[in-house]
Amino acid sequence: MAYVELIDAQKALKIGIPALVRITMVKELEGEYKSNVVDIDLEKRILFLSIPSYKGRFIPIPKGVRMTVNLFDRSSIYEFDTISLGVIKRDNIYVIPVPFPETVRKTERRKFVRIPLYLEGRFYLSDEPDAESYAFTTRNISAGGMMMVTKKYLKMGDIIYIDLKLDNELSLNKQKSKIVRQDEQIEEGFMYGVQFLDVPPALEKALVRFIFQKEIKMKAVK
């Protein structure tokens, strides 16, 4: 279970940390947008966010708009409520300054949160270009692995290579993985727990962010 505590914002908020800006009070801007911390001015108590974006489109947040900002690293989510101070130009880039909070809500999370997700992909038993591919369907996924169903019989310890499109900006391409769990066979096929191997840091970060965004949306629906 997640544990939430209030902590000093200066201990948590760092330049470059990824962010998700959520707006609910302004109908025209309602939604969740990607951002990150561009700069921090502790003397003036201002935090500067990159212009939030949605599907590659920048969303300037006008002055006075209230929003919730979630920032995260591999183990925790940091959240605070704030207000946009408008769009300004700083060091030749446009940013959105917000008041630097005194405290943030820190949520401890497992390193790799697992969420239900149903997507179709392909896997290979070799990373050779002409290797035969096999279809699978995910049941859940985390930044560290997934549960999948396939008609292909596999054994514990088998190495496979996964192709899976998560969204328009994130895909697994011949991602080396290992079968680490085998559940009972179901009508759709064999169910396996899969561990991703040798994940590059940039991809792991993107996966953590993807899972985090999906998790936030699921909580909002509830």
C-alpha positions in Angstrom: 0.0 0.0 0.0 1.3 3.5 -0.8 2.4 5.6 2.1 1.9 9.4 1.9 3.7 12.0 3.9 4.4 15.7 3.8 8.1 16.6 3.2 10.2 19.7 2.6 9.9 20.5 -1.1 13.6 21.4 -1.3 14.5 17.9 -0.5 12.4 16.5 -3.4 12.2 18.9 -6.3 15.1 18.9 -8.6 15.9 20.5 -12.0 15.1 18.0 -14.8 12.6 15.9 -12.9 9.7 14.8 -15.1 6.3 16.3 -14.3 2.6 15.8 -15.1 0.4 18.9 -14.9 -3.3 18.2 -14.2 -6.0 20.9 -14.7 -9.6 20.3 -13.6 -11.0 23.7 -12.8 -10.9 25.2 -16.3 -13.0 23.3 -18.8 -11.1 24.6 -21.9 -7.8 23.4 -20.5 -9.0 20.3 -18.6 -6.6 17.4 -18.9 -3.1 16.1 -18.1 0.0 17.4 -19.8 3.7 16.3 -19.8 6.2 18.8 -18.5 9.4 18.9 -16.4 11.3 21.2 -14.0 13.4 23.5 -16.1 14.8 25.7 -13.3 14.4 26.6 -9.6 15.0 30.0 -8.0 15.0 29.5 -4.3 15.8 33.1 -3.5 12.5 34.2 -5.2 10.8 30.9 -4.3 9.8 30.2 -7.9 9.8 26.9 -9.8 9.9 27.0 -13.6 8.1 24.3 -15.6 8.6 23.6 -19.3 5.5 24.5 -21.4 3.2 21.5 -20.9 2.5 19.4 -24.0 -0.1 16.9 -25.1 0.6 14.6 -28.1 3.4 16.9 -29.1 1.3 20.0 -29.0 2.3 22.7 -26.5 -0.3 24.0 -24.1 0.5 27.4 -22.6 -1.2 27.8 -19.2 -2.4 31.3 -18.6 -1.8 33.3 -15.5 -4.1 32.4 -12.7 -5.0 28.9 -13.7 -5.0 26.5 -10.8 -3.4 23.1 -11.3 -1.9 20.0 -9.6 1.7 19.1 -10.4 2.9 15.6 -10.0 6.7 14.9 -10.2 8.2 11.5 -9.9 11.4 9.5 -9.7 11.8 5.7 -9.7 10.5 5.2 -6.1 8.2 8.2 -5.3 5.6 10.6 -6.5 5.7 14.2 -5.3 2.5 16.2 -5.6 1.5 19.8 -4.9 -1.3 22.2 -5.8 -0.2 25.5 -7.4 -1.2 28.3 -9.7 0.3 29.4 -13.0 2.1 32.8 -13.0 1.8 33.0 -16.8 4.2 32.2 -19.7 7.5 33.9 -19.7 10.8 33.7 -21.6 13.8 32.6 -19.5 17.2 31.9 -21.0 15.7 31.9 -24.5 13.1 29.3 -23.7 9.4 29.7 -22.8 8.5 28.4 -19.3 5.7 28.6 -16.8 6.7 29.9 -13.4 4.8 28.7 -10.3 5.3 29.5 -6.6 7.8 27.1 -5.1 5.9 25.0 -2.5 6.9 24.8 1.1 6.0 21.1 1.2 5.0 18.4 -1.2 3.0 15.2 -0.7 5.4 12.3 -1.1 3.9 8.9 -2.1 6.2 5.9 -1.7 5.7 3.3 -4.4 7.0 0.0 -5.3 9.9 0.4 -7.8 7.7 -1.0 -10.6 4.0 -0.5 -10.2 1.9 -3.0 -12.2 -1.3 -1.9 -14.0 -3.8 -3.8 -16.0 -3.3 -3.2 -19.7 -4.5 -5.2 -22.8 -2.3 -4.7 -25.9 -1.3 -6.9 -28.8 2.4 -7.5 -29.6 4.8 -10.0 -31.2 7.8 -11.8 -29.7 10.7 -13.7 -31.2 12.9 -16.5 -29.9 15.9 -14.9 -31.5 17.1 -11.4 -32.2 18.0 -12.4 -35.7 16.4 -10.2 -38.5 14.6 -13.2 -40.1 13.4 -14.8 -36.8 9.8 -16.1 -36.7 7.4 -14.0 -34.7 4.6 -15.1 -32.4 1.5 -13.1 -31.3 0.7 -12.3 -27.7 -1.7 -10.2 -25.6 -0.7 -8.4 -22.4 -2.7 -8.7 -19.3 -0.8 -6.3 -17.2 2.5 -4.4 -17.4 5.1 -2.6 -15.3 8.4 -0.9 -16.1 10.1 -4.2 -15.2 8.0 -6.7 -17.0 4.5 -7.9 -18.0 2.0 -10.7 -17.9 1.2 -12.0 -21.4 -1.0 -14.7 -23.1 0.2 -16.5 -26.2 -0.6 -19.7 -28.1 3.2 -20.5 -28.2 4.4 -22.9 -25.5 7.4 -21.5 -23.6 9.5 -22.8 -20.7 10.7 -21.1 -17.5 14.0 -19.3 -18.3 13.4 -19.0 -22.0 14.8 -15.7 -23.5 12.5 -13.9 -25.9 12.6 -10.6 -27.8 9.5 -8.4 -27.6 7.9 -5.9 -30.0 5.1 -3.9 -28.3 3.7 -0.5 -29.1 2.5 1.2 -25.9 1.5 4.5 -27.4 2.5 6.8 -30.3 5.7 7.8 -28.5 6.8 4.6 -26.7 7.5 1.1 -28.1 9.5 -1.9 -27.1 11.6 -3.0 -30.1 13.2 -6.5 -29.8 13.4 -5.9 -26.1 15.3 -8.8 -24.5 13.2 -10.5 -21.9 12.9 -13.7 -19.8 10.1 -16.0 -18.9 10.0 -16.0 -15.1 6.5 -17.4 -14.3 4.1 -19.8 -15.9 0.4 -19.8 -14.9 -2.2 -22.4 -15.8 -3.3 -22.6 -19.4 -6.4 -20.7 -20.2 -8.7 -20.7 -23.2 -6.8 -18.0 -25.0 -3.5 -19.8 -24.6 -0.5 -20.0 -22.2 0.0 -17.2 -19.6 3.5 -16.2 -18.7 5.2 -13.7 -16.4 7.9 -11.9 -18.4 10.9 -9.9 -17.0 12.5 -7.2 -19.2 16.3 -7.6 -19.3 19.1 -5.1 -19.9 16.7 -2.1 -20.1 18.5 1.1 -21.0 18.0 3.8 -18.4 16.3 6.1 -20.8 13.8 3.4 -21.7 13.2 2.5 -18.1 12.5 6.1 -17.3 10.0 6.3 -20.2 8.3 3.1 -19.0 8.0 4.4 -15.4 6.5 7.6 -16.8 4.1 5.8 -19.0 2.9 3.5 -16.2 2.6 6.6 -13.9 0.4 8.5 -16.3 -1.8 5.4 -16.8 -2.1 5.0 -13.1 -3.2 8.6 -12.6 -5.9 8.3 -15.3 -7.2 5.1 -13.7 -7.5 6.7 -10.3 -9.3 9.7 -11.9 -11.9 7.3 -13.5 -12.5 5.7 -10.1 
